[in-house]
Amino acid sequence: MKRNSWKLRRIDRYIIRQFLGTYVFSILLIIAVTVVFDVNERLDNFLKPEVSLHAIVVDYYLNFIPYFIGIFSPLFTFISVIFFTSKLADKSEIIALLAGGVSFNRLLRPYLISAGIIALGSYVLNAYVIPPANETRIEFQNNYFKNKKVEYARNIQLEVEPGIFAYFDNYRADSYMGYRFSLDHFENKVLVSRLTAESIKYDSLYQWTIIDYMIRDFDGMYERITTGSRKDTTLTFVPSDFLISENDCETMTSPQLAKHIRRQKERGIGNIQLFEIEYYQRYATVMSFFILTMIGVSLSSRKIKGGMGLNIGIGIGLSFSYILFSKISSTFAISGFVPPMMAVWIPNLIYVLITVYLYLKAPR
């Protein structure tokens, strides 16, 4: 290997600057357009007297913008690569570089460095920055647009601790009340205690009040019954463990998501596919930046008769097909036909094959 072969040269810095500059400009442009359309759509809600300008700007739009940057980043990374690389190819600059002894693999280096910078920034945003921003944004939407928060549940069953199972016939979040509650305690798969109550009220973190209860303790053939009107107790679960809203997964950082998924699985609570998809998607998205960048460079580095417009058209078609395929595979995971991790990574694996094909067909 030649000395300083990994040192960035002028052409590397030029490509990185063009890549990142085009990406930032295109993202800012689409965000500006999106905000304008969103204001137009939400104008009736914003004109309500109880909605302040401060809440609209700070609580909603300052948290709305990072959310849409996270959504659009892979798409506009791809479009940026297609756009400025097609311009280089159209001016025969790619041909000049290859003819001057720069290999196609060497040409890819600044592209992959740029993709790595965007991927790292995107992961930090998606894993740590956007979730708390989403919490404020979704709260604003629930208050002033449409409340999508789940405030009622039926037939709730979960494992509180190993061998201890809780059951609610129903629970209402507006009153913090659960009805027809039971708590079963097993040892070596044998029922040793059963508590039943007409109702149970959530107080604060892990603190509950059991109302009109009866406890039956079993000791072989003997049974001891205890009754009471109120009993304060600690139960290691909270209403958010079973009142799961559609957007809850978007408000958790990656460590919180991992902890929540593990905890729900241990308790035997189903309906966590959305949380698993969100968790794995954050890692799969990092890989997608490199895949889409490789496809973009391989596709647009050849000077073709149709010019830049044809490359951009093909690129947009591929990027939208990638997004569509991701949504379809996620739907199968939600339905339970495919494991969430597999559903999230299938589009990447398929597009890796497309990447390899286009890479082999790229000009040398």
C-alpha positions in Angstrom: 0.0 0.0 0.0 1.3 3.4 -0.9 2.2 5.8 1.8 -0.7 8.2 2.7 -3.0 6.2 0.4 -5.8 6.9 2.8 -5.2 10.6 2.9 -8.1 12.7 1.6 -7.1 14.4 -1.7 -8.6 17.4 -3.3 -11.1 15.3 -5.3 -12.2 13.5 -2.2 -12.9 16.8 -0.4 -14.7 18.1 -3.4 -17.0 15.1 -3.6 -17.6 15.1 0.1 -18.5 18.8 0.0 -20.7 18.3 -3.0 -22.4 15.3 -1.5 -23.1 16.8 1.9 -24.0 20.2 0.5 -26.5 18.8 -1.9 -28.0 16.6 0.8 -28.4 19.5 3.3 -29.9 21.8 0.6 -32.4 19.1 -0.6 -33.4 18.3 3.0 -33.9 21.9 3.9 -35.9 22.4 0.7 -38.2 19.4 1.3 -38.7 20.4 5.0 -39.7 23.9 3.9 -42.2 22.6 1.4 -43.5 20.1 4.0 -44.0 22.8 6.7 -45.9 25.0 4.2 -48.2 22.2 3.3 -48.6 21.2 6.9 -49.5 24.7 8.0 -52.1 24.9 5.2 -53.6 21.6 6.3 -53.6 22.4 10.1 -54.6 26.1 9.8 -58.1 25.5 11.3 -56.6 23.8 14.3 -53.9 26.5 14.7 -56.6 29.3 14.7 -58.3 27.9 17.8 -58.1 30.4 20.7 -56.5 27.8 23.1 -53.6 27.2 20.7 -50.8 29.7 21.3 -48.2 30.7 18.7 -45.4 29.7 21.1 -46.9 26.1 21.3 -47.2 25.9 17.5 -43.6 27.0 16.9 -41.8 25.5 19.9 -43.9 22.4 20.8 -45.0 21.4 17.4 -42.8 22.6 14.5 -39.4 22.5 16.3 -40.1 18.9 17.0 -41.8 18.2 13.7 -38.7 19.2 11.7 -36.3 16.6 13.2 -39.0 13.9 12.8 -39.3 14.5 9.1 -35.5 14.8 8.6 -35.3 11.3 10.0 -38.0 10.1 7.6 -36.5 11.7 4.5 -32.8 11.3 5.1 -32.3 7.9 3.2 -34.4 9.1 0.3 -32.6 12.4 -0.1 -29.2 10.9 0.4 -29.9 8.8 -2.6 -31.3 11.7 -4.6 -28.3 13.8 -3.7 -25.8 11.1 -4.9 -27.8 10.7 -8.2 -28.0 14.4 -8.8 -24.4 15.6 -8.4 -22.8 12.4 -9.7 -24.9 12.6 -12.8 -23.7 16.2 -13.3 -20.1 15.0 -12.9 -20.7 12.2 -15.5 -22.5 14.5 -17.9 -19.5 16.8 -17.9 -17.2 13.8 -18.5 -15.4 14.4 -15.1 -16.0 10.8 -14.1 -14.5 9.6 -17.3 -11.5 11.9 -16.8 -10.9 10.5 -13.3 -11.1 6.9 -14.4 -8.8 7.6 -17.4 -6.4 9.3 -15.1 -5.8 6.1 -13.1 -8.4 6.6 -10.3 -10.1 3.2 -9.9 -13.9 3.0 -9.3 -13.2 1.6 -5.9 -11.0 4.6 -5.0 -13.7 6.9 -6.4 -16.2 5.3 -3.9 -14.2 6.3 -0.9 -15.4 9.9 -0.5 -19.0 8.8 -1.2 -18.8 6.1 1.6 -17.2 8.6 4.0 -20.1 11.1 3.3 -22.7 8.3 3.7 -21.0 7.4 7.0 -21.3 10.9 8.3 -25.0 11.1 7.4 -25.6 7.6 8.7 -24.0 8.5 12.1 -25.9 11.7 12.4 -29.2 10.0 11.4 -28.6 7.3 14.0 -28.0 9.8 16.8 -31.1 11.7 15.8 -33.3 8.6 15.5 -32.0 6.9 18.6 -31.6 9.8 21.1 -32.8 13.2 19.8 -36.0 12.6 17.9 -37.8 10.3 20.5 -38.1 13.1 23.2 -39.0 15.6 20.5 -41.7 13.2 19.3 -43.1 13.0 22.8 -43.8 16.7 22.8 -45.0 16.7 19.2 -47.4 13.8 19.8 -48.7 15.4 23.0 -49.5 18.6 21.0 -51.3 16.6 18.3 -53.3 14.7 20.9 -54.4 17.9 22.6 -55.2 20.0 19.5 -55.6 17.7 16.5 -56.8 14.2 17.2 -56.3 12.3 20.4 -54.8 8.9 19.5 -53.8 8.0 23.0 -55.2 4.6 24.2 -57.1 5.2 27.4 -59.1 1.9 27.7 -58.2 -1.8 27.6 -59.9 -5.1 28.1 -58.8 -8.6 29.1 -55.3 -7.6 30.3 -53.1 -10.4 31.5 -49.4 -10.0 32.4 -46.7 -11.6 34.5 -45.8 -9.2 37.3 -42.9 -11.2 38.6 -41.8 -14.8 38.1 -44.8 -16.9 39.2 -47.1 -14.0 39.8 -49.8 -13.2 37.2 -52.2 -10.2 37.2 -55.5 -10.0 35.3 -57.9 -7.0 34.6 -61.3 -7.4 33.0 -60.9 -3.8 31.9 -59.0 -0.6 32.8 -59.8 3.1 32.2 -57.0 5.6 32.1 -59.2 8.6 32.7 -60.1 7.4 36.2 -56.9 5.3 36.8 -59.3 2.4 37.7 -59.2 -1.3 36.8 -62.2 -3.6 37.4 -62.5 -7.3 38.3 -58.9 -7.6 39.2 -57.1 -10.8 40.2 -53.5 -11.7 41.2 -52.4 -15.3 41.2 -49.2 -16.5 42.9 -47.7 -19.9 41.8 -44.8 -21.8 43.3 -43.5 -24.8 41.3 -46.6 -24.4 39.0 -48.9 -24.8 42.0 -51.3 -22.1 43.0 -50.5 -20.9 46.5 -52.4 -17.7 46.7 -55.2 -15.9 44.8 -56.3 -12.3 45.3 -59.6 -11.1 43.7 -60.9 -7.5 43.9 -63.9 -5.6 42.5 -61.5 -2.8 41.5 -58.0 -1.5 41.7 -56.7 2.1 41.4 -53.4 3.3 40.2 -51.8 5.9 42.5 -48.1 6.6 41.5 -45.1 4.6 40.2 -45.8 0.9 41.1 -48.3 2.0 43.9 -51.8 0.6 43.7 -54.9 0.6 45.9 -57.0 -2.6 45.9 -60.6 -2.1 46.7 -63.1 -4.7 48.1 -60.7 -7.6 47.9 -60.5 -11.2 49.0 -57.3 -13.2 49.4 -57.3 -17.0 49.4 -54.1 -18.7 50.7 -53.8 -22.4 49.9 -51.8 -24.9 52.0 -52.4 -28.4 50.7 -56.1 -29.2 51.5 -56.4 -26.1 53.7 -57.5 -22.7 52.7 -57.3 -19.4 54.6 -59.5 -16.5 53.4 -58.8 -12.8 54.2 -61.1 -9.9 53.1 -60.9 -6.2 53.3 -62.2 -2.9 51.8 -58.9 -1.2 50.9 -55.3 -2.3 50.7 -52.3 -0.3 49.5 -49.7 -2.4 47.8 -46.8 -2.3 45.4 -47.1 -4.0 42.0 -44.2 -3.8 39.6 -46.2 -2.6 36.6 -47.8 0.6 35.4 -50.7 1.4 33.1 -48.4 2.2 30.2 -47.3 -1.4 30.2 -50.7 -2.4 28.7 -52.2 0.9 27.4 -50.1 0.9 24.3 -50.7 3.6 21.7 -49.7 3.5 18.1 -47.0 6.2 18.5 -45.6 5.1 21.8 -42.6 3.4 20.2 -41.6 6.7 18.5 -41.2 8.4 21.9 -38.6 6.0 23.3 -34.8 6.2 22.8 -33.1 3.0 21.6 -32.0 2.0 25.2 -35.6 2.6 26.4 -37.0 0.6 23.5 -34.6 -2.4 24.2 -35.6 -2.4 27.9 -39.3 -2.1 27.1 -39.2 -5.0 24.6 -37.3 -7.2 27.0 -39.6 -6.4 29.9 -42.8 -7.0 27.9 -41.6 -10.3 26.6 -40.7 -11.4 30.1 -44.3 -10.5 31.2 -45.9 -12.4 28.3 -47.4 -9.2 26.8 -48.1 -9.4 23.1 -48.6 -6.7 20.6 -45.1 -5.4 20.8 -44.3 -5.8 17.0 -44.4 -2.0 16.5 -41.8 -1.5 19.2 -39.5 -4.2 17.7 -39.9 -2.8 14.2 -39.0 0.7 15.4 -36.0 -0.7 17.3 -34.5 -2.8 14.5 -35.4 -0.1 11.9 -33.1 2.4 13.5 -30.1 0.0 12.9 -31.3 -1.1 9.4 -31.6 2.6 8.3 -27.9 3.0 9.0 -27.1 0.3 6.5 -29.6 1.7 4.0 -27.4 4.9 3.6 -24.5 2.9 2.4 -26.6 0.7 0.1 -28.4 3.6 -1.5 -25.2 5.5 -1.9 -23.5 2.6 -3.7 -26.6 2.1 -5.9 -26.6 5.9 -6.7 -22.9 6.0 -7.6 -23.0 2.9 -9.7 -26.1 4.0 -11.5 -25.2 7.6 -12.2 -21.4 7.4 -12.8 -21.9 6.3 -16.4 -22.6 9.0 -19.0 -25.7 7.9 -20.9 -27.7 9.3 -23.8 -30.7 10.1 -21.7 -28.6 12.5 -19.6 -29.0 13.4 -15.9 -32.8 13.4 -16.1 -33.0 9.7 -16.9 -30.6 8.8 -14.0 -32.6 10.9 -11.6 -35.8 9.3 -12.8 -34.4 5.7 -12.4 -33.0 6.7 -9.0 -36.2 8.1 -7.6 -38.0 5.0 -8.9 -35.6 2.7 -7.1 -35.7 4.8 -3.9 -39.5 4.8 -3.7 -39.6 1.1 -4.4 -37.2 0.6 -1.5 -39.5 2.6 0.8 -42.6 0.8 -0.4 -41.0 -2.6 0.1 -40.0 -1.6 3.6 -43.5 -0.6 4.4 -44.9 -3.8 3.0 -42.5 -6.0 4.9 -43.3 -4.1 8.1 -47.0 -4.8 7.6 -46.3 -8.5 7.5 -44.3 -8.2 10.7 -47.2 -6.4 12.4 -49.6 -9.1 11.2 -47.3 -11.8 12.7 -46.4 -13.5 9.4 -42.7 -12.5 9.6 -40.4 -11.8 12.6 -39.9 -8.1 13.0 -36.1 -8.3 12.7 -36.4 -10.3 9.5 -39.0 -7.9 8.1 -36.9 -4.9 8.7 -33.7 -6.4 7.1 -35.3 -8.1 4.1 -35.4 -4.9 2.0 -31.7 -4.2 2.8 -30.7 -7.8 1.8 -32.6 -7.6 -1.5 -31.2 -4.2 -2.4 -27.7 -5.5 -1.5 -28.1 -7.8 -4.5 -29.2 -4.9 -6.7 -26.1 -3.0 -5.4 -23.8 -5.8 -6.3 -25.3 -6.1 -9.8 -25.0 -2.3 -10.5 -21.5 -2.2 -8.9 -20.3 -4.9 -11.4 -21.9 -3.0 -14.3 -20.4 0.4 -13.2 -17.7 1.9 -15.5 -14.1 1.0 -14.7 
